């Protein structure tokens, strides 16, 4: 049976340089991810609040459930 690759979710917003840096890092490492742009999908903002306790981007959710708030000093 083939195991699917780990999936990461990166919550972003349009124009966020830290979001762009987080995405660029994951691409450079060959890590597949799904982007949830909250500027476009505002109905999903409650998800980010539930995960992080506030409205902060980027928020990165690893396949093991670990949540990282912000990116390299931003967010």
Residue, then its C-alpha position, 0 to 999 in steps of 0.5 A: x500500500x502506498x503511503x501518501x506524503x505528509x500534508x501541511x496546511x499554511x494559512x495566509x493572507x494576501x500581501x503578507x511577506x511572512x506568509x510568502x517566506x513560509x511558502x517559499x521555504x516549504x517549496x525549497x524543501x520539497x514539502x507539499x502544502x495546501x494554502x488557505x488564503x484567508x483574504x479569499x476564504x474569510x469563512x475559514x477565519x474561525x479555523x485559525x482562531x481555533x488553532x492559534x487562539x487569535x487571528x495570526x498568519x502565517x499559521x502552519x499546521x503539520x500533518x501530525x497536528x503541530x501548529x506554528x504561529x508566525x514565521x521567523x519573527x513575523x505574524 
